[in-house]
Amino acid sequence: MLKKIIQVAFLFIGGALGLIFLPPLYAFMNLSSNPWLNNPYFSVTIGAALLFVLSFALSDYFVKLITWLEEVLFKLPAADLLFGTLGLIVGLCVATLVGVAINQMNIPVITDVVPAILSIVLGYLGFRLGFSKRDELLQIFSGKSTKKRQNDGSIKEAQEQQYKLLDTSVIIDGRIADISTTGFVEGILVVPQFVLTELQHIADSSDTLKRTRGRRGLDILKRLQDERASKVLITEVDFEDVSEVDLKLVRLAKNMSAQILTNDFNLNKVCELHRVQVLNINDLANAVKPVVIPGEDMQVVVIKDGKEHNQGVAYLDDGTMIVVEGGRSYIGQAITVTVTSVLQTSAGRMIFAKPKED
């Protein structure tokens, strides 16, 4: 169907070009005396026929070009197209105003060529400017609307519009449900459809462990919907030009001015590079753990060997690993150790200790 439309368009364009350009060509070739050539219908027919024949060779390329343009436009977010188009309109308006001023000069060639060049250059620059500055313009508009709501006294409503995106790891982890129940997490929890799809793939995995983790994640989401005071939003927004789920989350967080809830250390680093605010559940867990000071004594049970020679490993009740230097000979025993140092990162906390000397 598209190929036929292109061929018909070639037919009409060819007729118009034949009517415009063939009579001067006849005059240049001294053929104007021929009555057939002086007939405008003949020129239209010749031009239409020539371009219609040419369309059989070119129509496939035009179909591919139009199909490619459709795919590119459909993949672009609506906000990008909107602000890009607004920038294009502003650029063309500026080019028109400058062109009017140039036309007043009545300078040959310049008044004919420069306005067309300005329209192309300023139109392109306007589109690129609107396209690239979309996030800043959205922040300006959203900042004004938030300020207006605060001036009206509806601060609570503004707080409820704070979006927090959940990634797959934090859903499977499950602690977000307990934290949400306490009321420490404000705003709207957002679960993108591509995260749900990844969670479903994990739940359908042939691996027993993965399948259990995926089903646990789905149960946690159901619990969040049932127990959470504010709503849990599932958004259908997707970015088909991006394959990685983490990068989709980062782009969606930018579009929504949202925070990302995760316990993935690598995603935490990616968010920092993209200047997206991230809330790491592990950071929260480490913050509320009891503070351990070097030189402090504690009672532990050494349960296994460490990686290094003569090391033993013990654990606190909250799961914190304690590496006991010289603790291999105490495996299975409850001993008193002295803390020598504490290593704490977003990935967790590790305590180094040695047996207390009697």
C-alpha positions as CSV (number, residue, x, y, z in Angstrom):
1,M,0.0,0.0,0.0
2,L,2.8,2.4,0.9
3,K,4.6,1.6,-2.3
4,K,1.5,2.5,-4.4
5,I,1.1,5.8,-2.5
6,I,4.7,6.7,-3.3
7,Q,4.3,5.8,-7.0
8,V,1.2,8.0,-7.2
9,A,3.1,10.8,-5.5
10,F,5.9,10.4,-8.1
11,L,3.2,10.7,-10.8
12,F,1.9,14.0,-9.5
13,I,5.3,15.4,-8.8
14,G,6.5,14.4,-12.3
15,G,3.5,16.2,-13.9
16,A,4.2,19.4,-11.9
17,L,7.9,19.3,-12.8
18,G,7.1,18.6,-16.5
19,L,4.8,21.7,-16.6
20,I,7.5,23.9,-15.0
21,F,10.7,22.8,-16.6
22,L,9.9,21.2,-20.0
23,P,8.7,24.4,-21.8
24,P,12.0,26.3,-21.1
25,L,13.8,23.1,-22.3
26,Y,11.9,23.2,-25.6
27,A,12.8,26.8,-26.1
28,F,16.4,26.1,-25.4
29,M,16.4,23.3,-28.0
30,N,14.5,25.4,-30.5
31,L,11.5,23.1,-30.5
32,S,8.9,25.6,-29.4
33,S,7.4,25.8,-32.9
34,N,6.1,22.2,-32.6
35,P,2.3,22.5,-31.7
36,W,2.4,19.3,-29.6
37,L,5.2,20.6,-27.4
38,N,3.4,23.9,-26.9
39,N,0.5,22.0,-25.3
40,P,0.8,22.1,-21.5
41,Y,-1.0,18.8,-21.1
42,F,1.6,17.2,-23.2
43,S,4.4,18.5,-20.9
44,V,2.5,17.3,-17.9
45,T,2.0,13.8,-19.4
46,I,5.6,13.5,-20.4
47,G,6.9,14.6,-16.9
48,A,4.4,12.3,-15.1
49,A,5.3,9.3,-17.3
50,L,9.0,9.8,-16.8
51,L,8.9,10.1,-13.0
52,F,6.3,7.3,-12.8
53,V,8.7,4.9,-14.6
54,L,11.5,6.1,-12.4
55,S,9.4,5.3,-9.3
56,F,9.6,1.6,-10.0
57,A,13.4,1.8,-9.3
58,L,13.2,4.2,-6.4
59,S,10.0,3.3,-4.6
60,D,11.6,0.5,-2.6
61,Y,14.2,2.8,-1.2
62,F,11.6,5.4,-0.2
63,V,9.6,2.7,1.5
64,K,12.6,1.7,3.6
65,L,13.4,5.3,4.4
66,I,9.8,6.0,5.5
67,T,9.7,2.8,7.6
68,W,13.0,3.7,9.3
69,L,11.7,7.2,10.1
70,E,8.5,5.7,11.6
71,E,10.5,3.4,13.8
72,V,12.8,6.2,15.0
73,L,9.8,8.5,15.7
74,F,7.8,5.8,17.5
75,K,10.8,5.0,19.8
76,L,11.2,8.7,20.8
77,P,9.4,9.7,24.0
78,A,6.5,12.1,23.4
79,A,8.1,14.8,25.6
80,D,11.2,14.7,23.3
81,L,9.2,15.2,20.2
82,L,7.0,18.0,21.8
83,F,9.9,20.1,23.0
84,G,11.9,19.4,19.9
85,T,9.0,20.6,17.8
86,L,8.6,23.7,20.0
87,G,12.3,24.5,19.5
88,L,11.9,24.0,15.8
89,I,9.0,26.5,15.7
90,V,10.9,29.1,17.7
91,G,14.0,28.7,15.4
92,L,11.9,29.2,12.3
93,C,10.2,32.3,13.8
94,V,13.6,33.8,14.5
95,A,14.8,32.9,11.0
96,T,11.7,34.6,9.5
97,L,12.2,37.8,11.5
98,V,15.9,37.9,10.4
99,G,14.9,37.2,6.8
100,V,12.5,40.1,6.8
101,A,15.3,42.4,7.9
102,I,17.6,41.1,5.2
103,N,15.0,41.5,2.5
104,Q,14.9,45.2,3.3
105,M,18.5,45.6,2.2
106,N,17.6,44.7,-1.4
107,I,21.1,43.1,-2.0
108,P,21.1,40.7,-5.0
109,V,21.7,37.0,-4.3
110,I,21.9,37.6,-0.5
111,T,18.2,38.4,-0.1
112,D,17.4,35.2,-2.0
113,V,19.9,32.7,-0.5
114,V,20.5,33.9,3.1
115,P,16.9,33.6,4.4
116,A,16.7,30.0,3.2
117,I,20.0,29.1,4.8
118,L,18.9,30.8,8.0
119,S,15.7,28.8,8.1
120,I,17.5,25.5,7.8
121,V,20.3,26.4,10.3
122,L,18.1,28.1,13.0
123,G,15.3,25.5,12.6
124,Y,17.8,22.7,13.2
125,L,19.4,24.5,16.1
126,G,16.0,25.2,17.6
127,F,15.0,21.5,17.4
128,R,18.3,20.3,18.9
129,L,18.0,22.9,21.7
130,G,14.5,22.0,22.6
131,F,15.3,18.2,22.4
132,S,18.4,18.4,24.6
133,K,17.0,20.9,27.2
134,R,13.8,19.0,27.7
135,D,14.7,17.8,31.2
136,E,15.6,21.3,32.4
137,L,12.4,22.8,31.0
138,L,10.4,20.1,32.7
139,Q,12.1,20.8,36.0
140,I,11.3,24.5,35.6
141,F,7.7,23.8,35.0
142,S,7.5,21.1,37.8
143,G,9.3,23.4,40.2
144,K,6.8,26.2,39.5
145,S,3.8,23.9,40.0
146,T,5.3,22.5,43.3
147,K,5.9,26.1,44.5
148,K,2.4,27.0,43.7
149,R,1.0,24.0,45.6
150,Q,3.2,24.9,48.6
151,N,2.0,28.5,48.6
152,D,-1.6,27.2,48.6
153,G,-0.8,25.1,51.7
154,S,-0.9,21.7,50.0
155,I,2.6,20.6,51.0
156,K,1.4,17.0,51.7
157,E,0.1,16.7,48.2
158,A,3.5,17.7,46.8
159,Q,5.3,15.2,49.0
160,E,3.0,12.4,47.8
161,Q,4.1,13.1,44.2
162,Q,7.7,12.0,45.0
163,Y,8.2,8.9,42.9
164,K,10.5,6.1,43.9
165,L,11.4,3.5,41.4
166,L,11.9,-0.1,42.5
167,D,14.4,-2.3,40.8
168,T,14.3,-6.1,40.6
169,S,16.9,-6.7,43.3
170,V,15.1,-4.6,46.0
171,I,11.8,-6.4,45.2
172,I,13.3,-9.8,45.6
173,D,15.2,-8.8,48.7
174,G,11.8,-8.1,50.4
175,R,13.0,-5.7,53.1
176,I,11.3,-2.8,51.3
177,A,7.9,-4.2,52.4
178,D,8.9,-4.0,56.1
179,I,10.4,-0.5,55.7
180,S,7.3,0.6,53.8
181,T,5.0,-0.7,56.6
182,T,6.9,1.5,59.1
183,G,6.1,4.6,57.1
184,F,9.7,5.7,56.6
185,V,9.3,5.6,52.8
186,E,7.3,8.6,51.5
187,G,5.8,9.2,48.1
188,I,4.6,6.8,45.4
189,L,6.4,3.5,44.8
190,V,6.7,3.0,41.0
191,V,7.2,-0.5,39.4
192,P,8.1,-0.2,35.7
193,Q,6.6,-2.9,33.4
194,F,10.1,-3.9,32.2
195,V,11.0,-4.7,35.8
196,L,7.8,-6.8,36.2
197,T,8.7,-8.6,33.0
198,E,12.2,-9.4,34.3
199,L,10.7,-10.6,37.5
200,Q,8.3,-12.9,35.7
201,H,11.2,-14.4,33.6
202,I,13.0,-15.1,36.9
203,A,9.9,-16.7,38.3
204,D,9.5,-18.9,35.2
205,S,13.1,-20.0,35.2
206,S,14.0,-23.7,35.2
207,D,16.5,-23.1,38.0
208,T,14.8,-23.8,41.3
209,L,16.6,-21.1,43.2
210,K,15.9,-18.4,40.6
211,R,12.2,-19.6,40.4
212,T,11.9,-19.3,44.2
213,R,13.4,-15.8,44.2
214,G,11.1,-14.6,41.4
215,R,8.0,-15.9,43.1
216,R,9.1,-14.3,46.3
217,G,9.5,-11.0,44.5
218,L,5.9,-11.2,43.1
219,D,4.6,-12.0,46.6
220,I,6.4,-8.9,48.0
221,L,4.8,-6.7,45.3
222,K,1.4,-8.1,46.2
223,R,2.1,-7.4,49.9
224,L,3.1,-3.8,49.1
225,Q,-0.1,-3.2,47.2
226,D,-2.2,-4.7,50.1
227,E,-0.4,-3.1,53.1
228,R,1.0,0.2,51.9
229,A,-1.0,3.3,52.8
230,S,-0.2,5.2,49.6
231,K,-0.5,3.6,46.2
232,V,2.0,1.4,44.2
233,L,2.0,2.6,40.6
234,I,2.8,0.2,37.7
235,T,3.9,2.2,34.7
236,E,3.9,1.0,31.1
237,V,6.7,3.4,30.0
238,D,9.5,1.6,28.2
239,F,12.6,2.4,26.1
240,E,12.9,0.0,23.3
241,D,16.2,1.5,22.1
242,V,17.8,0.4,25.4
243,S,18.2,-3.3,26.3
244,E,19.6,-3.1,29.8
245,V,17.0,-2.9,32.6
246,D,19.4,-0.7,34.8
247,L,19.8,1.9,32.0
248,K,16.0,1.9,31.4
249,L,15.5,2.6,35.2
250,V,18.1,5.5,35.0
251,R,16.4,7.1,32.0
252,L,12.9,6.7,33.5
253,A,14.2,8.2,36.8
254,K,15.4,11.2,34.8
255,N,12.1,11.6,33.0
256,M,10.0,11.4,36.2
257,S,12.5,13.2,38.4
258,A,12.3,10.1,40.6
259,Q,14.6,8.3,43.1
260,I,15.7,4.7,42.6
261,L,15.3,2.2,45.5
262,T,17.8,-0.6,45.2
263,N,20.3,-2.8,47.0
264,D,22.4,-3.4,43.8
265,F,25.9,-2.0,44.3
266,N,26.6,-1.7,40.6
267,L,23.3,0.1,39.9
268,N,24.2,2.5,42.8
269,K,27.4,3.4,41.0
270,V,25.6,3.9,37.6
271,C,23.1,6.2,39.2
272,E,25.9,8.3,40.7
273,L,27.5,8.7,37.3
274,H,24.2,9.8,35.8
275,R,23.5,12.1,38.8
276,V,20.3,10.2,39.6
277,Q,19.4,10.1,43.3
278,V,19.5,6.5,44.6
279,L,18.3,5.1,48.0
280,N,20.3,1.9,48.8
281,I,18.6,-0.5,51.2
282,N,22.0,-1.8,52.3
283,D,23.1,1.7,53.3
284,L,20.0,2.1,55.4
285,A,20.6,-1.3,57.0
286,N,24.2,-0.4,57.8
287,A,23.1,2.9,59.3
288,V,20.8,1.3,61.8
289,K,23.2,-1.4,62.9
290,P,24.8,-1.1,66.3
291,V,28.1,0.9,66.1
292,V,31.2,-1.3,66.7
293,I,34.3,0.6,67.9
294,P,37.9,-0.8,67.5
295,G,39.1,-2.0,70.9
296,E,35.6,-3.2,71.9
297,D,35.1,-6.8,73.1
298,M,32.3,-9.1,71.9
299,Q,31.3,-12.7,72.3
300,V,31.2,-14.7,69.1
301,V,31.1,-18.3,67.8
302,V,33.6,-19.2,65.2
303,I,31.9,-21.3,62.6
304,K,34.2,-21.8,59.7
305,D,37.7,-21.2,58.1
306,G,38.6,-17.8,56.6
307,K,40.1,-17.2,53.2
308,E,43.6,-16.4,54.6
309,H,45.8,-18.7,56.6
310,N,44.7,-19.3,60.2
311,Q,41.6,-17.1,59.9
312,G,38.2,-18.0,61.4
313,V,34.8,-16.5,60.5
314,A,31.9,-15.6,62.8
315,Y,28.7,-13.8,62.3
316,L,26.6,-11.4,64.3
317,D,22.8,-11.8,64.7
318,D,22.2,-9.2,61.9
319,G,24.4,-11.2,59.5
320,T,27.6,-9.0,59.7
321,M,30.7,-11.1,59.1
322,I,33.5,-11.1,61.6
323,V,37.0,-12.2,60.4
324,V,38.9,-13.5,63.4
325,E,42.7,-13.5,63.0
326,G,44.1,-16.6,64.4
327,G,40.6,-18.0,65.0
328,R,40.9,-21.2,63.0
329,S,41.8,-23.2,66.1
330,Y,38.6,-22.0,67.8
331,I,36.1,-23.3,65.2
332,G,32.9,-24.4,67.0
333,Q,33.8,-22.5,70.2
334,A,32.3,-19.3,71.7
335,I,35.2,-16.9,72.4
336,T,35.7,-13.3,73.3
337,V,37.3,-11.3,70.6
338,T,38.7,-7.7,70.4
339,V,37.7,-5.6,67.4
340,T,40.7,-4.3,65.5
341,S,39.0,-2.5,62.5
342,V,35.7,-2.1,60.7
343,L,35.2,-1.9,56.9
344,Q,31.9,-0.5,55.8
345,T,30.7,0.0,52.2
346,S,27.4,0.1,50.3
347,A,27.9,-3.7,49.7
348,G,27.9,-4.4,53.5
349,R,30.0,-4.2,56.6
350,M,32.9,-6.4,57.7
351,I,34.5,-6.5,61.1
352,F,38.1,-7.6,61.8
353,A,39.0,-9.0,65.2
354,K,41.4,-11.1,67.1
355,P,41.0,-13.4,70.1
356,K,41.2,-11.5,73.4
357,E,44.3,-12.3,75.4
358,D,43.6,-13.6,78.9
